[in-house]
Amino acid sequence: MKIARLTIRKLKVLLIPLGIVGVALSVLFALHIRTLEIESITKDFELAVEKREMSFFSKLDSLARNYRLINNIIAVYGHLDSAVLSGFDLGDAKSLIYFLPDELNRRTIADRSNVLFGGSGTRGEVFFSLAGGQHIRTLFTPGQSERPVSISFVLRNADNREIAKKLGLLMPVYGKLNAAEGHKRGQFLGAILYLYNIEKIFTASALTRQGQGIDISVLDISEPGKANVLHQHKTRTKTRVYTDITHSSQGFESLGIKWQFIARPTEYFIGKRLSNSPLIIGILGIILTLVLAVQIFSLLNKLELAHFANARLSRAANIDALTQIPNRGSFDQRLAEEWQRARRAQHSISLVMIDVDNFKRYNDTYGHIAGDAVLTQVASCLRESLNRAGDFVARYGGEEFAIILPDTRHAHVIAERCRRAIYNLNIEHQSSSSDSIVTISLGVATCHPMACSSYESLKIYADKALYQAKEHGRNQVAIEQTLNLKTCSNVQDKYPGIVKNTGGCYEALHRPDSGSSGITMPRA
């Protein structure tokens, strides 16, 4: 029972670290779910950006194809006609295409060598100024115009104030190829300038709302080690940007520029796709852990209470309520166990039966309360007189006690020690016939299980010895040994008072000198 209680207490102590582990696992599992969600959102983010890139670059390629067709047409006609442009889907770019030889003939070019006339508006004449300040004539000479050139322009009014920035593509125009003359290409007619609006192209490339909440920068990475920001798209959600998640495209060449997208998601994009599942899972895990811990703790408490109740019941069933030593039932069980143990180990077992002398007279003289106190003192004294852990003392009934002594060769010595201990208590007993103080009589029987049929025989022999001790004046130890003949060949030398031989077993009654009457021989 004690081991069970210790186990329950250890389990209670273990509940604390187990509860902490349960809570930690719940939190870790919730974080793992959140990590999986972030990974899924990152894939959605990259997919949305890639779709936007494909749409944007598709529109750039469409413009580039149209520009090349226009170039070919101009090469045939030798000039740019608005009727030529009517068949092309150029959007706002129709009014921003210039054939430079035509533009050079405008009177404005004489005044401003680095601008192109852009037309008239509410704010007056509008011009396109080269951002680098180059001279226009240098851009469409035969040596400079063999390949398309990407140019940035600044849109200015007549007062030279900046209105907007534009991107342009300067493409050379060659006439028809004269094969007879052996030329590789036709006559250089000049260059055509295409101006386009990145912001409008980017806006037109939007597919669905799938990309809402993503900040995108459009870069020009044509020059190694240098990146020019051509357009920045800021989401209208106005939420914080996640800088730890970034998508950078490898680069795409079109219209004479190597383009690159750099995109980052915002809190709006992430938050819209995050679920409450990790939080719910974490909270439920913690709650479940705590509930289980409480339930287990409650169960352990109930088990502990049950063990305490069983211990009390077991004590009530096996312990004498008055003397607090084992009772008759516990004695019978212990005697049977020790008898079987003696049979297996082939050793002897001794039994001492004890009776308080003239106890009825003590009760009549001093009262039952005093008698109960005497029984309690006698029980405590007998228990303290035993030195070995295997020795067992019990209340046999009334004023009788019994002691079981396994594998003991000198049981009479222990019995005499008990008699003297009680005698030395010096408890007054004026009505006793043997002495003026409380005394006890003891009957000792030692038996080898091979010589006796059962432990009941041992009880009979011990009780018979007790009867002899009481018959011969009380306050003495009487010994009866019932041993196998081979094992008791030295009994006669050890106990010279042998008086009777009964069928293979010796009986001996012995009364130690009590100091007054000397040794009394048993009856024949």
PAVEXKE-267866 format. One record per residue (C-alpha): x, y, z; residue in one letter. Coordinates in steps of 0.02 Angstrom, whole numbers, padded with zeros to 5 digits, always signed. Layout:
<pts>
@px=X	py=Y	pz=Z	r=a
...
</pts>
This chain:
<pts>
@px=+00000	py=+00000	pz=+00000	r=m
@px=+00143	py=+00116	pz=+00042	r=k
@px=+00223	py=+00081	pz=-00127	r=i
@px=+00057	py=+00118	pz=-00214	r=a
@px=+00043	py=+00285	pz=-00124	r=r
@px=+00221	py=+00331	pz=-00172	r=l
@px=+00184	py=+00286	pz=-00353	r=t
@px=+00029	py=+00397	pz=-00353	r=i
@px=+00128	py=+00542	pz=-00280	r=r
@px=+00264	py=+00520	pz=-00412	r=k
@px=+00131	py=+00522	pz=-00548	r=l
@px=+00062	py=+00684	pz=-00476	r=k
@px=+00234	py=+00761	pz=-00483	r=v
@px=+00257	py=+00699	pz=-00661	r=l
@px=+00095	py=+00784	pz=-00713	r=l
@px=+00181	py=+00954	pz=-00706	r=i
@px=+00319	py=+00920	pz=-00835	r=p
@px=+00198	py=+00815	pz=-00938	r=l
@px=+00075	py=+00960	pz=-00940	r=g
@px=+00214	py=+01079	pz=-00993	r=i
@px=+00265	py=+00959	pz=-01131	r=v
@px=+00084	py=+00946	pz=-01188	r=g
@px=+00065	py=+01135	pz=-01196	r=v
@px=+00232	py=+01152	pz=-01286	r=a
@px=+00182	py=+01020	pz=-01414	r=l
@px=+00016	py=+01108	pz=-01444	r=s
@px=+00106	py=+01273	pz=-01475	r=v
@px=+00236	py=+01191	pz=-01587	r=l
@px=+00101	py=+01103	pz=-01687	r=f
@px=+00006	py=+01267	pz=-01708	r=a
@px=+00167	py=+01352	pz=-01765	r=l
@px=+00198	py=+01210	pz=-01888	r=h
@px=+00024	py=+01233	pz=-01961	r=i
@px=+00058	py=+01421	pz=-01975	r=r
@px=+00223	py=+01385	pz=-02063	r=t
@px=+00134	py=+01273	pz=-02188	r=l
@px=+00007	py=+01411	pz=-02218	r=e
@px=+00145	py=+01539	pz=-02248	r=i
@px=+00229	py=+01421	pz=-02372	r=e
@px=+00064	py=+01399	pz=-02464	r=s
@px=+00034	py=+01588	pz=-02465	r=i
@px=+00211	py=+01615	pz=-02530	r=t
@px=+00175	py=+01498	pz=-02675	r=k
@px=+00012	py=+01592	pz=-02711	r=d
@px=+00109	py=+01756	pz=-02705	r=f
@px=+00241	py=+01696	pz=-02827	r=e
@px=+00108	py=+01626	pz=-02943	r=l
@px=+00012	py=+01792	pz=-02943	r=a
@px=+00172	py=+01890	pz=-02981	r=v
@px=+00223	py=+01771	pz=-03120	r=e
@px=+00051	py=+01788	pz=-03200	r=k
@px=+00066	py=+01978	pz=-03191	r=r
@px=+00239	py=+01968	pz=-03269	r=e
@px=+00177	py=+01860	pz=-03412	r=m
@px=+00033	py=+01979	pz=-03445	r=s
@px=+00147	py=+02132	pz=-03439	r=f
@px=+00280	py=+02057	pz=-03551	r=f
@px=+00146	py=+01994	pz=-03670	r=s
@px=+00085	py=+02173	pz=-03695	r=k
@px=+00263	py=+02234	pz=-03721	r=l
@px=+00292	py=+02100	pz=-03853	r=d
@px=+00129	py=+02149	pz=-03938	r=s
@px=+00188	py=+02330	pz=-03948	r=l
@px=+00358	py=+02274	pz=-04013	r=a
@px=+00277	py=+02171	pz=-04152	r=r
@px=+00168	py=+02318	pz=-04203	r=n
@px=+00318	py=+02435	pz=-04202	r=y
@px=+00413	py=+02319	pz=-04319	r=r
@px=+00265	py=+02312	pz=-04438	r=l
@px=+00253	py=+02502	pz=-04439	r=i
@px=+00439	py=+02511	pz=-04475	r=n
@px=+00417	py=+02400	pz=-04626	r=n
@px=+00272	py=+02504	pz=-04689	r=i
@px=+00370	py=+02666	pz=-04672	r=i
@px=+00513	py=+02584	pz=-04764	r=a
@px=+00393	py=+02558	pz=-04910	r=v
@px=+00307	py=+02728	pz=-04911	r=y
@px=+00453	py=+02833	pz=-04852	r=g
@px=+00351	py=+02931	pz=-04727	r=h
@px=+00231	py=+02909	pz=-04581	r=l
@px=+00048	py=+02927	pz=-04624	r=d
@px=-00090	py=+02927	pz=-04494	r=s
@px=-00189	py=+02815	pz=-04608	r=a
@px=-00051	py=+02686	pz=-04589	r=v
@px=-00075	py=+02681	pz=-04400	r=l
@px=-00264	py=+02656	pz=-04407	r=s
@px=-00247	py=+02470	pz=-04430	r=g
@px=-00143	py=+02443	pz=-04273	r=f
@px=-00201	py=+02421	pz=-04095	r=d
@px=-00080	py=+02544	pz=-04016	r=l
@px=-00193	py=+02623	pz=-03887	r=g
@px=-00125	py=+02790	pz=-03826	r=d
@px=+00035	py=+02760	pz=-03922	r=a
@px=-00042	py=+02817	pz=-04087	r=k
@px=-00008	py=+03001	pz=-04050	r=s
@px=+00167	py=+02963	pz=-03987	r=l
@px=+00248	py=+02893	pz=-04143	r=i
@px=+00363	py=+03007	pz=-04241	r=y
@px=+00462	py=+02985	pz=-04400	r=f
@px=+00612	py=+03091	pz=-04361	r=l
@px=+00649	py=+03155	pz=-04538	r=p
@px=+00474	py=+03229	pz=-04538	r=d
@px=+00502	py=+03305	pz=-04366	r=e
@px=+00666	py=+03384	pz=-04416	r=l
@px=+00575	py=+03486	pz=-04545	r=n
@px=+00472	py=+03570	pz=-04410	r=r
@px=+00523	py=+03747	pz=-04373	r=r
@px=+00538	py=+03711	pz=-04186	r=t
@px=+00688	py=+03601	pz=-04213	r=i
@px=+00793	py=+03750	pz=-04266	r=a
@px=+00767	py=+03829	pz=-04097	r=d
@px=+00785	py=+03672	pz=-03991	r=r
@px=+00907	py=+03543	pz=-04053	r=s
@px=+00867	py=+03420	pz=-03913	r=n
@px=+00677	py=+03421	pz=-03915	r=v
@px=+00539	py=+03354	pz=-04023	r=l
@px=+00377	py=+03444	pz=-04052	r=f
@px=+00240	py=+03350	pz=-03963	r=g
@px=+00088	py=+03448	pz=-04014	r=g
@px=-00022	py=+03581	pz=-03936	r=s
@px=-00130	py=+03570	pz=-03782	r=g
@px=-00217	py=+03674	pz=-03651	r=t
@px=-00048	py=+03715	pz=-03578	r=r
@px=+00028	py=+03769	pz=-03744	r=g
@px=+00150	py=+03678	pz=-03854	r=e
@px=+00221	py=+03516	pz=-03781	r=v
@px=+00394	py=+03449	pz=-03821	r=f
@px=+00488	py=+03286	pz=-03786	r=f
@px=+00661	py=+03323	pz=-03720	r=s
@px=+00797	py=+03191	pz=-03717	r=l
@px=+00831	py=+03152	pz=-03534	r=a
@px=+01018	py=+03137	pz=-03563	r=g
@px=+01027	py=+03300	pz=-03658	r=g
@px=+01089	py=+03216	pz=-03819	r=q
@px=+01071	py=+03302	pz=-03986	r=h
@px=+00929	py=+03225	pz=-04085	r=i
@px=+01028	py=+03221	pz=-04248	r=r
@px=+01155	py=+03102	pz=-04169	r=t
@px=+01021	py=+02972	pz=-04135	r=l
@px=+00969	py=+02932	pz=-04311	r=f
@px=+01130	py=+02941	pz=-04410	r=t
@px=+01173	py=+02783	pz=-04506	r=p
@px=+01309	py=+02737	pz=-04384	r=g
@px=+01199	py=+02754	pz=-04229	r=q
@px=+01036	py=+02684	pz=-04294	r=s
@px=+01081	py=+02507	pz=-04347	r=e
@px=+00997	py=+02436	pz=-04191	r=r
@px=+00844	py=+02492	pz=-04091	r=p
@px=+00890	py=+02611	pz=-03951	r=v
@px=+00790	py=+02633	pz=-03791	r=s
@px=+00779	py=+02816	pz=-03739	r=i
@px=+00700	py=+02903	pz=-03592	r=s
@px=+00611	py=+03069	pz=-03624	r=f
@px=+00549	py=+03209	pz=-03516	r=v
@px=+00383	py=+03285	pz=-03563	r=l
@px=+00398	py=+03475	pz=-03549	r=r
@px=+00287	py=+03622	pz=-03591	r=n
@px=+00336	py=+03779	pz=-03687	r=a
@px=+00409	py=+03854	pz=-03529	r=d
@px=+00527	py=+03706	pz=-03515	r=n
@px=+00441	py=+03642	pz=-03359	r=r
@px=+00436	py=+03453	pz=-03333	r=e
@px=+00264	py=+03375	pz=-03350	r=i
@px=+00300	py=+03188	pz=-03356	r=a
@px=+00432	py=+03059	pz=-03402	r=k
@px=+00414	py=+02943	pz=-03550	r=k
@px=+00507	py=+02796	pz=-03622	r=l
@px=+00548	py=+02788	pz=-03805	r=g
@px=+00612	py=+02663	pz=-03931	r=l
@px=+00714	py=+02732	pz=-04076	r=l
@px=+00713	py=+02610	pz=-04222	r=m
@px=+00808	py=+02635	pz=-04388	r=p
@px=+00710	py=+02636	pz=-04550	r=v
@px=+00786	py=+02573	pz=-04713	r=y
@px=+00713	py=+02583	pz=-04886	r=g
@px=+00685	py=+02443	pz=-05008	r=k
@px=+00836	py=+02332	pz=-05039	r=l
@px=+00913	py=+02356	pz=-05212	r=n
@px=+00983	py=+02185	pz=-05251	r=a
@px=+01059	py=+02244	pz=-05415	r=a
@px=+01173	py=+02363	pz=-05325	r=e
@px=+01232	py=+02225	pz=-05208	r=g
@px=+01187	py=+02313	pz=-05047	r=h
@px=+01153	py=+02210	pz=-04891	r=k
@px=+01016	py=+02328	pz=-04838	r=r
@px=+00916	py=+02469	pz=-04913	r=g
@px=+00949	py=+02654	pz=-04901	r=q
@px=+00943	py=+02726	pz=-04725	r=f
@px=+00789	py=+02835	pz=-04722	r=l
@px=+00799	py=+02890	pz=-04542	r=g
@px=+00729	py=+02829	pz=-04378	r=a
@px=+00558	py=+02811	pz=-04301	r=i
@px=+00528	py=+02855	pz=-04120	r=l
@px=+00398	py=+02762	pz=-04017	r=y
@px=+00348	py=+02834	pz=-03850	r=l
@px=+00251	py=+02724	pz=-03729	r=y
@px=+00181	py=+02741	pz=-03553	r=n
@px=+00242	py=+02604	pz=-03434	r=i
@px=+00111	py=+02645	pz=-03303	r=e
@px=-00032	py=+02620	pz=-03426	r=k
@px=+00043	py=+02460	pz=-03493	r=i
@px=+00067	py=+02395	pz=-03316	r=f
@px=-00111	py=+02441	pz=-03267	r=t
@px=-00178	py=+02355	pz=-03422	r=a
@px=-00082	py=+02197	pz=-03376	r=s
@px=-00185	py=+02171	pz=-03217	r=a
@px=-00279	py=+02007	pz=-03230	r=l
@px=-00389	py=+01983	pz=-03078	r=t
@px=-00398	py=+02036	pz=-02897	r=r
@px=-00283	py=+01891	pz=-02857	r=q
@px=-00135	py=+02009	pz=-02855	r=g
@px=-00210	py=+02138	pz=-02738	r=q
@px=-00096	py=+02182	pz=-02594	r=g
@px=+00068	py=+02161	pz=-02689	r=i
@px=+00194	py=+02302	pz=-02713	r=d
@px=+00287	py=+02285	pz=-02879	r=i
@px=+00437	py=+02380	pz=-02947	r=s
@px=+00477	py=+02375	pz=-03133	r=v
@px=+00665	py=+02392	pz=-03162	r=l
@px=+00780	py=+02418	pz=-03310	r=d
@px=+00932	py=+02305	pz=-03286	r=i
@px=+01004	py=+02326	pz=-03460	r=s
@px=+01167	py=+02394	pz=-03391	r=e
@px=+01262	py=+02266	pz=-03285	r=p
@px=+01269	py=+02315	pz=-03102	r=g
@px=+01144	py=+02455	pz=-03125	r=k
@px=+00956	py=+02451	pz=-03101	r=a
@px=+00843	py=+02596	pz=-03149	r=n
@px=+00668	py=+02600	pz=-03076	r=v
@px=+00548	py=+02628	pz=-03221	r=l
@px=+00386	py=+02607	pz=-03125	r=h
@px=+00331	py=+02575	pz=-02947	r=q
@px=+00161	py=+02502	pz=-02909	r=h
@px=+00105	py=+02535	pz=-02731	r=k
@px=-00047	py=+02440	pz=-02672	r=t
@px=-00196	py=+02543	pz=-02619	r=r
@px=-00216	py=+02439	pz=-02460	r=t
@px=-00081	py=+02547	pz=-02377	r=k
@px=-00024	py=+02407	pz=-02263	r=t
@px=+00150	py=+02358	pz=-02208	r=r
@px=+00259	py=+02268	pz=-02335	r=v
@px=+00336	py=+02099	pz=-02290	r=y
@px=+00518	py=+02126	pz=-02334	r=t
@px=+00565	py=+01946	pz=-02290	r=d
@px=+00462	py=+01880	pz=-02437	r=i
@px=+00526	py=+01942	pz=-02606	r=t
@px=+00504	py=+01885	pz=-02785	r=h
@px=+00633	py=+01938	pz=-02915	r=s
@px=+00614	py=+01888	pz=-03097	r=s
@px=+00763	py=+01833	pz=-03200	r=q
@px=+00739	py=+01970	pz=-03329	r=g
@px=+00648	py=+01985	pz=-03494	r=f
@px=+00708	py=+02080	pz=-03648	r=e
@px=+00585	py=+02180	pz=-03751	r=s
@px=+00582	py=+02352	pz=-03833	r=l
@px=+00770	py=+02368	pz=-03813	r=g
@px=+00760	py=+02350	pz=-03622	r=i
@px=+00796	py=+02206	pz=-03505	r=k
@px=+00651	py=+02212	pz=-03383	r=w
@px=+00642	py=+02144	pz=-03207	r=q
@px=+00500	py=+02129	pz=-03082	r=f
@px=+00534	py=+02143	pz=-02895	r=i
@px=+00378	py=+02108	pz=-02792	r=a
@px=+00338	py=+02100	pz=-02607	r=r
@px=+00174	py=+02054	pz=-02522	r=p
@px=+00089	py=+02166	pz=-02396	r=t
@px=-00001	py=+02125	pz=-02234	r=e
@px=-00164	py=+02135	pz=-02332	r=y
@px=-00109	py=+01998	pz=-02452	r=f
@px=-00043	py=+01886	pz=-02312	r=i
@px=-00183	py=+01920	pz=-02188	r=g
@px=-00320	py=+01889	pz=-02316	r=k
@px=-00255	py=+01712	pz=-02341	r=r
@px=-00209	py=+01669	pz=-02162	r=l
@px=-00337	py=+01567	pz=-02067	r=s
@px=-00372	py=+01551	pz=-01882	r=n
@px=-00339	py=+01364	pz=-01888	r=s
@px=-00166	py=+01370	pz=-01804	r=p
@px=-00233	py=+01480	pz=-01664	r=l
@px=-00385	py=+01369	pz=-01639	r=i
@px=-00279	py=+01211	pz=-01644	r=i
@px=-00155	py=+01284	pz=-01519	r=g
@px=-00291	py=+01341	pz=-01399	r=i
@px=-00385	py=+01176	pz=-01413	r=l
@px=-00223	py=+01080	pz=-01385	r=g
@px=-00183	py=+01182	pz=-01229	r=i
@px=-00361	py=+01165	pz=-01164	r=i
@px=-00360	py=+00978	pz=-01199	r=l
@px=-00193	py=+00959	pz=-01111	r=t
@px=-00254	py=+01055	pz=-00959	r=l
@px=-00418	py=+00959	pz=-00954	r=v
@px=-00327	py=+00793	pz=-00965	r=l
@px=-00205	py=+00848	pz=-00831	r=a
@px=-00348	py=+00899	pz=-00717	r=v
@px=-00441	py=+00736	pz=-00751	r=q
@px=-00286	py=+00631	pz=-00720	r=i
@px=-00247	py=+00730	pz=-00562	r=f
@px=-00426	py=+00705	pz=-00503	r=s
@px=-00415	py=+00519	pz=-00542	r=l
@px=-00250	py=+00504	pz=-00448	r=l
@px=-00330	py=+00594	pz=-00301	r=n
@px=-00473	py=+00470	pz=-00303	r=k
@px=-00350	py=+00326	pz=-00313	r=l
@px=-00251	py=+00397	pz=-00169	r=e
@px=-00409	py=+00417	pz=-00065	r=l
@px=-00458	py=+00240	pz=-00112	r=a
@px=-00286	py=+00178	pz=-00057	r=h
@px=-00304	py=+00271	pz=+00107	r=f
@px=-00477	py=+00197	pz=+00132	r=a
@px=-00414	py=+00023	pz=+00089	r=n
@px=-00268	py=+00048	pz=+00207	r=a
@px=-00386	py=+00097	pz=+00346	r=r
@px=-00499	py=-00051	pz=+00309	r=l
@px=-00349	py=-00167	pz=+00299	r=s
@px=-00284	py=-00099	pz=+00463	r=r
@px=-00454	py=-00118	pz=+00542	r=a
@px=-00464	py=-00296	pz=+00479	r=a
@px=-00287	py=-00347	pz=+00529	r=n
@px=-00240	py=-00234	pz=+00675	r=i
@px=-00313	py=-00246	pz=+00848	r=d
@px=-00398	py=-00081	pz=+00886	r=a
@px=-00347	py=-00080	pz=+01070	r=l
@px=-00166	py=-00138	pz=+01068	r=t
@px=-00121	py=-00081	pz=+00890	r=q
@px=-00036	py=-00246	pz=+00851	r=i
@px=-00096	py=-00380	pz=+00728	r=p
@px=-00257	py=-00470	pz=+00777	r=n
@px=-00305	py=-00654	pz=+00773	r=r
@px=-00349	py=-00656	pz=+00589	r=g
@px=-00182	py=-00578	pz=+00541	r=s
@px=-00095	py=-00703	pz=+00656	r=f
@px=-00176	py=-00855	pz=+00573	r=d
@px=-00128	py=-00791	pz=+00400	r=q
@px=+00051	py=-00755	pz=+00451	r=r
@px=+00071	py=-00925	pz=+00536	r=l
@px=+00012	py=-01015	pz=+00378	r=a
@px=+00135	py=-00914	pz=+00272	r=e
@px=+00282	py=-00946	pz=+00388	r=e
@px=+00238	py=-01131	pz=+00397	r=w
@px=+00246	py=-01147	pz=+00207	r=q
@px=+00407	py=-01047	pz=+00203	r=r
@px=+00483	py=-01164	pz=+00335	r=a
@px=+00432	py=-01317	pz=+00232	r=r
@px=+00516	py=-01246	pz=+00077	r=r
@px=+00674	py=-01192	pz=+00169	r=a
@px=+00680	py=-01349	pz=+00280	r=q
@px=+00700	py=-01252	pz=+00441	r=h
@px=+00607	py=-01252	pz=+00606	r=s
@px=+00474	py=-01132	pz=+00666	r=i
@px=+00433	py=-01083	pz=+00845	r=s
@px=+00271	py=-01021	pz=+00923	r=l
@px=+00254	py=-00934	pz=+01091	r=v
@px=+00081	py=-00925	pz=+01171	r=m
@px=+00065	py=-00793	pz=+01309	r=i
@px=-00068	py=-00762	pz=+01440	r=d
@px=-00079	py=-00617	pz=+01565	r=v
@px=-00090	py=-00698	pz=+01737	r=d
@px=-00251	py=-00672	pz=+01836	r=n
@px=-00312	py=-00539	pz=+01716	r=f
@px=-00496	py=-00563	pz=+01762	r=k
@px=-00454	py=-00523	pz=+01942	r=r
@px=-00360	py=-00367	pz=+01882	r=y
@px=-00515	py=-00307	pz=+01790	r=n
@px=-00624	py=-00342	pz=+01941	r=d
@px=-00504	py=-00248	pz=+02056	r=t
@px=-00447	py=-00100	pz=+01950	r=y
@px=-00583	py=-00089	pz=+01817	r=g
@px=-00590	py=-00124	pz=+01632	r=h
@px=-00511	py=+00042	pz=+01581	r=i
@px=-00357	py=+00001	pz=+01684	r=a
@px=-00363	py=-00175	pz=+01611	r=g
@px=-00362	py=-00104	pz=+01434	r=d
@px=-00211	py=+00002	pz=+01480	r=a
@px=-00120	py=-00153	pz=+01544	r=v
@px=-00155	py=-00247	pz=+01382	r=l
@px=-00089	py=-00100	pz=+01281	r=t
@px=+00071	py=-00092	pz=+01386	r=q
@px=+00098	py=-00279	pz=+01374	r=v
@px=+00075	py=-00277	pz=+01184	r=a
@px=+00198	py=-00133	pz=+01164	r=s
@px=+00325	py=-00216	pz=+01278	r=c
@px=+00314	py=-00382	pz=+01185	r=l
@px=+00338	py=-00295	pz=+01018	r=r
@px=+00492	py=-00203	pz=+01081	r=e
@px=+00567	py=-00364	pz=+01149	r=s
@px=+00581	py=-00439	pz=+00974	r=l
@px=+00740	py=-00398	pz=+00880	r=n
@px=+00717	py=-00478	pz=+00709	r=r
@px=+00611	py=-00408	pz=+00569	r=a
@px=+00533	py=-00578	pz=+00535	r=g
@px=+00471	py=-00604	pz=+00713	r=d
@px=+00285	py=-00575	pz=+00732	r=f
@px=+00179	py=-00533	pz=+00885	r=v
@px=-00012	py=-00529	pz=+00885	r=a
@px=-00157	py=-00519	pz=+01005	r=r
@px=-00229	py=-00694	pz=+01005	r=y
@px=-00386	py=-00651	pz=+01100	r=g
@px=-00435	py=-00572	pz=+01266	r=g
@px=-00279	py=-00566	pz=+01375	r=e
@px=-00186	py=-00693	pz=+01265	r=e
@px=-00045	py=-00649	pz=+01145	r=f
@px=+00057	py=-00752	pz=+01021	r=a
@px=+00231	py=-00735	pz=+00946	r=i
@px=+00291	py=-00821	pz=+00786	r=i
@px=+00479	py=-00850	pz=+00779	r=l
@px=+00539	py=-00920	pz=+00610	r=p
@px=+00701	py=-01022	pz=+00607	r=d
@px=+00741	py=-00992	pz=+00790	r=t
@px=+00846	py=-01116	pz=+00891	r=r
@px=+00828	py=-01026	pz=+01056	r=h
@px=+00646	py=-00978	pz=+01063	r=a
@px=+00646	py=-01003	pz=+01252	r=h
@px=+00776	py=-00865	pz=+01269	r=v
@px=+00664	py=-00741	pz=+01178	r=i
@px=+00516	py=-00798	pz=+01281	r=a
@px=+00612	py=-00771	pz=+01442	r=e
@px=+00663	py=-00598	pz=+01381	r=r
@px=+00479	py=-00555	pz=+01355	r=c
@px=+00432	py=-00622	pz=+01528	r=r
@px=+00565	py=-00518	pz=+01613	r=r
@px=+00516	py=-00361	pz=+01512	r=a
@px=+00335	py=-00375	pz=+01572	r=i
@px=+00392	py=-00411	pz=+01749	r=y
@px=+00503	py=-00256	pz=+01746	r=n
@px=+00354	py=-00147	pz=+01700	r=l
@px=+00310	py=-00165	pz=+01884	r=n
@px=+00123	py=-00140	pz=+01858	r=i
@px=+00031	py=-00162	pz=+02024	r=e
@px=-00083	py=-00316	pz=+02038	r=h
@px=-00129	py=-00347	pz=+02219	r=q
@px=-00260	py=-00478	pz=+02177	r=s
@px=-00139	py=-00590	pz=+02081	r=s
@px=-00107	py=-00764	pz=+02150	r=s
@px=+00071	py=-00770	pz=+02082	r=s
@px=+00144	py=-00600	pz=+02126	r=d
@px=+00098	py=-00423	pz=+02177	r=s
@px=+00130	py=-00356	pz=+02002	r=i
@px=+00068	py=-00400	pz=+01828	r=v
@px=+00155	py=-00556	pz=+01759	r=t
@px=+00135	py=-00669	pz=+01608	r=i
@px=+00145	py=-00855	pz=+01576	r=s
@px=+00223	py=-00919	pz=+01413	r=l
@px=+00214	py=-01084	pz=+01321	r=g
@px=+00347	py=-01118	pz=+01188	r=v
@px=+00336	py=-01249	pz=+01050	r=a
@px=+00466	py=-01277	pz=+00914	r=t
@px=+00428	py=-01392	pz=+00769	r=c
@px=+00502	py=-01445	pz=+00605	r=h
@px=+00368	py=-01450	pz=+00468	r=p
@px=+00429	py=-01623	pz=+00416	r=m
@px=+00386	py=-01691	pz=+00589	r=a
@px=+00213	py=-01612	pz=+00605	r=c
@px=+00063	py=-01632	pz=+00493	r=s
@px=+00011	py=-01447	pz=+00498	r=s
@px=+00037	py=-01285	pz=+00589	r=y
@px=-00119	py=-01324	pz=+00692	r=e
@px=-00013	py=-01456	pz=+00780	r=s
@px=+00112	py=-01320	pz=+00824	r=l
@px=-00028	py=-01215	pz=+00901	r=k
@px=-00087	py=-01365	pz=+01002	r=i
@px=+00088	py=-01398	pz=+01070	r=y
@px=+00116	py=-01214	pz=+01114	r=a
@px=-00054	py=-01204	pz=+01198	r=d
@px=-00016	py=-01363	pz=+01295	r=k
@px=+00149	py=-01287	pz=+01355	r=a
@px=+00057	py=-01128	pz=+01408	r=l
@px=-00066	py=-01234	pz=+01506	r=y
@px=+00079	py=-01319	pz=+01595	r=q
@px=+00157	py=-01150	pz=+01637	r=a
@px=-00006	py=-01090	pz=+01715	r=k
@px=-00030	py=-01254	pz=+01807	r=e
@px=+00141	py=-01241	pz=+01887	r=h
@px=+00117	py=-01070	pz=+01964	r=g
@px=+00117	py=-00944	pz=+01819	r=r
@px=+00251	py=-00810	pz=+01786	r=n
@px=+00358	py=-00938	pz=+01696	r=q
@px=+00407	py=-01011	pz=+01526	r=v
@px=+00360	py=-01189	pz=+01481	r=a
@px=+00442	py=-01270	pz=+01330	r=i
@px=+00377	py=-01409	pz=+01220	r=e
@px=+00483	py=-01461	pz=+01070	r=q
@px=+00415	py=-01577	pz=+00936	r=t
@px=+00560	py=-01614	pz=+00820	r=l
@px=+00610	py=-01751	pz=+00703	r=n
@px=+00712	py=-01884	pz=+00797	r=l
@px=+00864	py=-01853	pz=+00687	r=k
@px=+00861	py=-01668	pz=+00719	r=t
@px=+00834	py=-01677	pz=+00906	r=c
@px=+00966	py=-01803	pz=+00957	r=s
@px=+01045	py=-01671	pz=+01068	r=n
@px=+00884	py=-01618	pz=+01154	r=v
@px=+00918	py=-01727	pz=+01305	r=q
@px=+01086	py=-01644	pz=+01336	r=d
@px=+01013	py=-01471	pz=+01309	r=k
@px=+00858	py=-01497	pz=+01414	r=y
@px=+00896	py=-01628	pz=+01548	r=p
@px=+00717	py=-01615	pz=+01614	r=g
@px=+00646	py=-01733	pz=+01481	r=i
@px=+00503	py=-01829	pz=+01560	r=v
@px=+00406	py=-01906	pz=+01417	r=k
@px=+00437	py=-01979	pz=+01244	r=n
@px=+00284	py=-01982	pz=+01131	r=t
@px=+00300	py=-02080	pz=+00970	r=g
@px=+00452	py=-02005	pz=+00887	r=g
@px=+00439	py=-01833	pz=+00966	r=c
@px=+00509	py=-01772	pz=+01129	r=y
@px=+00414	py=-01665	pz=+01252	r=e
@px=+00506	py=-01560	pz=+01378	r=a
@px=+00437	py=-01439	pz=+01505	r=l
@px=+00559	py=-01314	pz=+01576	r=h
@px=+00534	py=-01177	pz=+01702	r=r
@px=+00675	py=-01051	pz=+01717	r=p
@px=+00723	py=-00993	pz=+01889	r=d
@px=+00613	py=-00845	pz=+01931	r=s
@px=+00717	py=-00802	pz=+02081	r=g
@px=+00597	py=-00871	pz=+02212	r=s
@px=+00532	py=-01046	pz=+02175	r=s
@px=+00677	py=-01119	pz=+02078	r=g
@px=+00649	py=-01244	pz=+01937	r=i
@px=+00485	py=-01338	pz=+01938	r=t
@px=+00476	py=-01505	pz=+01845	r=m
@px=+00323	py=-01540	pz=+01737	r=p
@px=+00198	py=-01673	pz=+01780	r=r
@px=+00232	py=-01851	pz=+01716	r=a
</pts>
